[in-house]
Amino acid sequence: MPIVPKTELAFVKQMPIHVTDVAHDVGYPIPQTLVALAPSALKIDVLVPSDQSKFVHTDSVADIYLADDNVAKGKVA
């Protein structure tokens, strides 16, 4: 199991986020910027039973019920 020193970890306070660039391969000296991050849109993958797929259409509005009882709006893609 790999061990990462505490000084090599970063806390990302806003999600979702994705990696846009990795500066080097494993085994080389680390440049000043090793990894670049950028905010991204949240994507949720949902499996719809085949007998209910006729009710789901691209670009339809979707309600996403969150664990804290809030409801977020989404769009079917």
N, CA, C and O atoms as a DFTB+ gen file, in Angstrom:
308 C
 N C O
     1  1       0.843      -1.171       0.000
     2  2       0.000       0.000       0.000
     3  2       0.896       1.244       0.000
     4  3       1.808       1.355       0.819
     5  1       0.628       2.194      -0.937
     6  2       1.444       3.402      -0.981
     7  2       1.197       4.285       0.247
     8  3       0.084       4.341       0.769
     9  1       2.244       4.967       0.696
    10  2       2.134       5.892       1.821
    11  2       2.426       7.290       1.294
    12  3       3.441       7.516       0.635
    13  1       1.522       8.233       1.591
    14  2       1.684       9.611       1.138
    15  2       1.951      10.493       2.356
    16  3       1.134      10.530       3.276
    17  1       3.080      11.202       2.378
    18  2       3.353      12.111       3.496
    19  2       2.300      13.216       3.578
    20  3       1.775      13.657       2.556
    21  1       1.997      13.659       4.794
    22  2       0.986      14.690       5.019
    23  2       1.290      15.955       4.218
    24  3       0.362      16.645       3.797
    25  1       2.549      16.271       4.002
    26  2       2.926      17.483       3.263
    27  2       2.592      17.386       1.775
    28  3       2.660      18.390       1.066
    29  1       2.238      16.207       1.292
    30  2       1.927      16.033      -0.125
    31  2       0.442      15.914      -0.391
    32  3       0.044      15.596      -1.512
    33  1      -0.389      16.162       0.612
    34  2      -1.837      16.116       0.443
    35  2      -2.391      17.521       0.294
    36  3      -1.816      18.482       0.805
    37  1      -3.502      17.635      -0.402
    38  2      -4.165      18.931      -0.555
    39  2      -5.650      18.758      -0.251
    40  3      -6.253      17.752      -0.622
    41  1      -6.225      19.731       0.418
    42  2      -7.653      19.716       0.709
    43  2      -8.355      20.553      -0.348
    44  3      -7.999      21.710      -0.568
    45  1      -9.349      19.969      -0.999
    46  2     -10.134      20.679      -2.005
    47  2     -11.467      21.019      -1.365
    48  3     -12.254      20.123      -1.058
    49  1     -11.734      22.313      -1.157
    50  2     -12.903      22.698      -0.386
    51  2     -14.162      22.843      -1.229
    52  3     -15.258      22.896      -0.671
    53  1     -14.048      22.910      -2.546
    54  2     -15.234      23.033      -3.392
    55  2     -15.304      21.844      -4.339
    56  3     -14.341      21.543      -5.043
    57  1     -16.433      21.179      -4.351
    58  2     -16.624      20.037      -5.238
    59  2     -17.777      20.328      -6.177
    60  3     -18.576      21.202      -5.841
    61  1     -17.939      19.700      -7.287
    62  2     -17.016      18.709      -7.848
    63  2     -15.806      19.380      -8.488
    64  3     -15.824      20.570      -8.804
    65  1     -14.768      18.593      -8.667
    66  2     -13.506      19.083      -9.222
    67  2     -12.920      17.980     -10.107
    68  3     -13.156      16.798      -9.854
    69  1     -12.178      18.342     -11.113
    70  2     -11.497      17.312     -11.902
    71  2     -10.068      17.751     -12.209
    72  3      -9.750      18.940     -12.212
    73  1      -9.235      16.780     -12.461
    74  2      -7.826      17.035     -12.781
    75  2      -7.744      17.444     -14.249
    76  3      -8.228      16.732     -15.129
    77  1      -7.123      18.603     -14.506
    78  2      -6.979      19.064     -15.885
    79  2      -5.600      18.793     -16.462
    80  3      -5.427      18.754     -17.680
    81  1      -4.601      18.604     -15.570
    82  2      -3.249      18.375     -16.070
    83  2      -2.394      17.732     -14.978
    84  3      -2.485      18.104     -13.808
    85  1      -1.572      16.776     -15.369
    86  2      -0.575      16.181     -14.482
    87  2       0.769      16.438     -15.139
    88  3       0.995      16.038     -16.281
    89  1       1.682      17.119     -14.405
    90  2       2.906      17.639     -14.999
    91  2       3.973      16.597     -15.295
    92  3       4.824      16.828     -16.155
    93  1       3.957      15.453     -14.609
    94  2       5.047      14.505     -14.811
    95  2       4.617      13.086     -14.501
    96  3       3.575      12.855     -13.888
    97  1       5.439      12.139     -14.935
    98  2       5.209      10.730     -14.636
    99  2       5.847      10.377     -13.289
   100  3       6.654      11.134     -12.748
   101  1       5.475       9.238     -12.775
   102  2       6.039       8.743     -11.518
   103  2       7.536       8.490     -11.689
   104  3       7.971       7.986     -12.725
   105  1       8.321       8.842     -10.669
   106  2       9.756       8.565     -10.694
   107  2      10.612       9.728     -11.115
   108  3      11.838       9.618     -11.075
   109  1      10.022      10.859     -11.524
   110  2      10.774      12.035     -11.928
   111  2      10.701      13.099     -10.843
   112  3       9.776      13.083     -10.031
   113  1      11.660      14.027     -10.812
   114  2      11.574      15.134      -9.852
   115  2      10.271      15.910     -10.058
   116  3       9.800      16.061     -11.185
   117  1       9.697      16.398      -8.962
   118  2       8.404      17.094      -9.019
   119  2       8.622      18.555      -9.420
   120  3       9.408      19.259      -8.786
   121  1       7.925      19.018     -10.479
   122  2       8.013      20.431     -10.852
   123  2       7.234      21.281      -9.841
   124  3       6.587      20.741      -8.945
   125  1       7.298      22.597      -9.985
   126  2       6.608      23.471      -9.039
   127  2       5.108      23.186      -8.995
   128  3       4.532      23.132      -7.909
   129  1       4.471      23.005     -10.128
   130  2       3.058      22.635     -10.179
   131  2       2.966      21.207     -10.696
   132  3       3.329      20.924     -11.838
   133  1       2.485      20.323      -9.859
   134  2       2.397      18.921     -10.251
   135  2       1.045      18.586     -10.852
   136  3       0.975      17.905     -11.875
   137  1      -0.033      19.055     -10.230
   138  2      -1.387      18.730     -10.684
   139  2      -2.202      20.015     -10.761
   140  3      -2.159      20.840      -9.849
   141  1      -2.948      20.183     -11.860
   142  2      -3.849      21.329     -12.003
   143  2      -5.286      20.842     -11.865
   144  3      -5.662      19.822     -12.443
   145  1      -6.093      21.582     -11.089
   146  2      -7.485      21.226     -10.859
   147  2      -8.397      22.318     -11.398
   148  3      -8.007      23.483     -11.479
   149  1      -9.619      21.929     -11.769
   150  2     -10.608      22.908     -12.230
   151  2     -11.994      22.458     -11.774
   152  3     -12.272      21.261     -11.708
   153  1     -12.867      23.425     -11.458
   154  2     -14.227      23.046     -11.076
   155  2     -14.944      22.420     -12.266
   156  3     -14.641      22.734     -13.417
   157  1     -15.882      21.547     -11.988
   158  2     -16.635      20.911     -13.064
   159  2     -18.079      20.736     -12.635
   160  3     -18.409      20.883     -11.459
   161  1     -18.920      20.429     -13.574
   162  2     -20.331      20.193     -13.284
   163  2     -20.495      18.834     -12.617
   164  3     -19.807      17.875     -12.965
   165  1     -21.400      18.760     -11.668
   166  2     -21.673      17.508     -10.997
   167  2     -22.435      16.596     -11.948
   168  3     -23.365      17.033     -12.626
   169  1     -22.043      15.341     -11.996
   170  2     -22.693      14.358     -12.851
   171  2     -23.118      13.194     -11.976
   172  3     -22.324      12.661     -11.202
   173  1     -24.378      12.807     -12.104
   174  2     -24.906      11.670     -11.356
   175  2     -25.393      10.634     -12.370
   176  3     -26.231      10.937     -13.218
   177  1     -24.871       9.424     -12.280
   178  2     -25.311       8.341     -13.154
   179  2     -26.407       7.555     -12.449
   180  3     -26.255       7.158     -11.293
   181  1     -27.510       7.334     -13.152
   182  2     -28.654       6.627     -12.586
   183  2     -29.069       5.519     -13.546
   184  3     -29.144       5.725     -14.757
   185  1     -29.336       4.348     -12.992
   186  2     -29.868       3.253     -13.806
   187  2     -31.389       3.289     -13.747
   188  3     -31.976       3.302     -12.665
   189  1     -32.027       3.304     -14.923
   190  2     -33.485       3.331     -15.018
   191  2     -33.940       1.969     -15.537
   192  3     -33.455       1.510     -16.571
   193  1     -34.869       1.318     -14.830
   194  2     -35.379       0.031     -15.322
   195  2     -35.969       0.186     -16.727
   196  3     -36.599       1.201     -17.024
   197  1     -35.773      -0.792     -17.570
   198  2     -36.207      -0.697     -18.975
   199  2     -37.700      -0.408     -19.107
   200  3     -38.109       0.283     -20.041
   201  1     -38.519      -0.921     -18.196
   202  2     -39.961      -0.673     -18.306
   203  2     -40.341       0.762     -17.913
   204  3     -41.484       1.172     -18.113
   205  1     -39.386       1.531     -17.354
   206  2     -39.650       2.927     -16.991
   207  2     -38.900       3.910     -17.886
   208  3     -39.069       5.122     -17.749
   209  1     -38.076       3.402     -18.798
   210  2     -37.247       4.282     -19.633
   211  2     -38.079       5.177     -20.553
   212  3     -37.604       6.236     -20.965
   213  1     -39.298       4.779     -20.881
   214  2     -40.155       5.605     -21.747
   215  2     -40.560       6.915     -21.068
   216  3     -41.032       7.834     -21.737
   217  1     -40.380       7.012     -19.743
   218  2     -40.742       8.212     -19.003
   219  2     -39.565       9.185     -18.851
   220  3     -39.739      10.281     -18.320
   221  1     -38.385       8.798     -19.308
   222  2     -37.181       9.621     -19.152
   223  2     -36.752      10.127     -20.529
   224  3     -36.536       9.344     -21.453
   225  1     -36.632      11.465     -20.649
   226  2     -36.295      12.069     -21.939
   227  2     -35.125      13.042     -21.773
   228  3     -35.032      13.745     -20.767
   229  1     -34.249      13.076     -22.753
   230  2     -33.117      14.000     -22.748
   231  2     -33.611      15.430     -22.597
   232  3     -34.620      15.810     -23.191
   233  1     -32.904      16.218     -21.804
   234  2     -33.191      17.623     -21.490
   235  2     -34.364      17.826     -20.535
   236  3     -34.742      18.966     -20.268
   237  1     -34.949      16.746     -20.016
   238  2     -35.999      16.889     -19.002
   239  2     -35.379      17.381     -17.700
   240  3     -34.217      17.094     -17.410
   241  1     -36.157      18.120     -16.921
   242  2     -35.709      18.592     -15.612
   243  2     -35.837      17.436     -14.626
   244  3     -36.795      16.666     -14.678
   245  1     -34.859      17.324     -13.727
   246  2     -34.874      16.256     -12.727
   247  2     -34.706      16.857     -11.338
   248  3     -33.924      17.789     -11.152
   249  1     -35.433      16.328     -10.368
   250  2     -35.241      16.696      -8.966
   251  2     -34.313      15.669      -8.336
   252  3     -34.520      14.465      -8.484
   253  1     -33.289      16.146      -7.631
   254  2     -32.319      15.266      -6.980
   255  2     -32.483      15.462      -5.472
   256  3     -32.191      16.535      -4.943
   257  1     -32.950      14.423      -4.791
   258  2     -33.212      14.493      -3.357
   259  2     -31.928      14.159      -2.598
   260  3     -31.403      13.051      -2.707
   261  1     -31.431      15.129      -1.828
   262  2     -30.170      14.998      -1.122
   263  2     -30.373      14.451       0.286
   264  3     -31.479      14.497       0.824
   265  1     -29.309      13.937       0.873
   266  2     -29.371      13.325       2.196
   267  2     -29.804      14.312       3.278
   268  3     -30.364      13.900       4.294
   269  1     -29.553      15.613       3.077
   270  2     -29.926      16.617       4.097
   271  2     -31.331      17.172       3.883
   272  3     -31.666      18.229       4.417
   273  1     -32.155      16.468       3.106
   274  2     -33.549      16.836       2.793
   275  2     -33.688      18.016       1.840
   276  3     -34.805      18.472       1.596
   277  1     -32.586      18.523       1.295
   278  2     -32.673      19.545       0.262
   279  2     -32.935      18.876      -1.076
   280  3     -32.679      17.683      -1.242
   281  1     -33.446      19.644      -2.027
   282  2     -33.690      19.140      -3.373
   283  2     -32.913      20.005      -4.349
   284  3     -33.056      21.228      -4.346
   285  1     -32.085      19.377      -5.189
   286  2     -31.322      20.095      -6.213
   287  2     -31.972      19.834      -7.566
   288  3     -32.583      18.786      -7.780
   289  1     -31.837      20.786      -8.468
   290  2     -32.366      20.636      -9.823
   291  2     -31.279      20.082     -10.730
   292  3     -30.103      20.415     -10.587
   293  1     -31.686      19.238     -11.659
   294  2     -30.756      18.679     -12.622
   295  2     -31.402      18.611     -13.988
   296  3     -32.553      19.012     -14.161
   297  1     -30.664      18.108     -14.951
   298  2     -31.169      17.964     -16.314
   299  2     -30.711      16.613     -16.848
   300  3     -29.552      16.234     -16.679
   301  1     -31.609      15.897     -17.483
   302  2     -31.287      14.583     -18.054
   303  2     -30.436      14.773     -19.294
   304  3     -30.785      15.554     -20.179
   305  1     -29.317      14.057     -19.361
   306  2     -28.416      14.157     -20.525
   307  2     -28.264      12.796     -21.166
   308  3     -27.550      12.657     -22.160
